[in-house]
Amino acid sequence: MTFLQEVRSAVSIRAALLVTGVLGLMVAFITSYAGAFHAPKPTDIALGVVAPAQARGALVTKLDGLPGSPLDPRALPSREVALQQLRDRKIDAALVVDPRSTTDRLLVASGGGAALSQATEAVVKAADRAEGRTLRTEDVRPAADGDSRSLSSFYLVVGWCVGGYLCAAILAISAGARPANTARAVIRLGALAVYSLLAGLAGAVVIGPVLNALPGSLFGLWGLGALIVFAVGATTLAFQTLLGVIGIGLAILVIVVFGNPSAGGAYPYPLLPPFWRAIGPALPPGAGTWASRSLAYFGGNGLTSSLPVLSAWAVGGVLLSVILAALRDRDRRNNTLAPVTPRA
């Protein structure tokens, strides 16, 4: 055989196309992560402002006009209201101004993201310094001792997502890249549901009782983990039902390439560039990270924005998998029943 024939024998056209797809995923991975993390910049950090009524409006206007718009200030009537909004995850921090003193207080919640708290402190401290005032920071929802950078929730969700799409990929490719019929699709979804319950429990036990890295309800994290794993797995099965083995690449593109850097893990949303900040809450890693921090540090407040997202991915994946398999069954039956035209 010639060298060219050896190449064609060793690397099929299908393999070459798949390798090209892997190369594209690699470039997208580098672009996405570097694009999200290379230059974090605070933008529109939700800041509550507590100050005397006569000075409140002018202070909000001044903070809102800082170069680059790092803050999104809104006036609040009291420290108690500011604390409640911090617990409800409606604001990221609160500035409490006492006109009888030259020192202001900044209330932060590092459990929601240490990088965000530090960035907020730096911006407000610079603004106070320009006015000849000093700033004292009070962390009202600090990260746990085993979660010093508030990253444990993010890594937990990443692990759950990896488990979800790997389990789905194995279930699908073990007997071919596409479900042969509706029954097989339903069986795989059932197996995925059982796996999701086990994976959710395993992750919650490791991150909680074993490592003591994340506080919060064990059962709450278990339920959240099961939902995340199933949502990602069902989405992967749907993509594979639609596109075959290429669906695995599409799942990696959505969950890993776009989902992880936009999840608000290392850098919460106000520190991310606009594109990643916009897509993050709508993808499973972002919704899962927000929900796990809500369970760990905020008493479950704020879950109403993330649980519907995860549920939509889970339900959408199930429906798409079953409907596509049913359509394939119908086409197969129609082809079987079609009359064969005899040859002349």
Secondary structure, DSSP 8 states (H G I E B T S, - for coil): --HHHHHHHHS-HHHHHHHHHHHHHHHHHHHHHHHHHSS----SEEEEEE--HHHHHHHHHHHHTSTT--EEEEEES-HHHHHHHHHTTS-SEEEE--TTSSEEEEEE-GGG-HHHHHHHHHHHHHHHHHTT-EEEEEESS---TT-TTS-HHHHHHHHHHHHHHHHHHHHHHTT-SS-SSHHHHHHHHHHHHHHHHHHHHHHHHIIIIIT----S-HHHHHHHHHHHHHHHHHHHHHHHHHHTTHHHHHHHIIIIIIITTTSSSSS-GGGS-HHHHHHGGGSHHHHHHHHHHHHHHSTTTTGGGTHHHHHHHHHHHHHHHHHHHHHHHHHHHHHHHS------
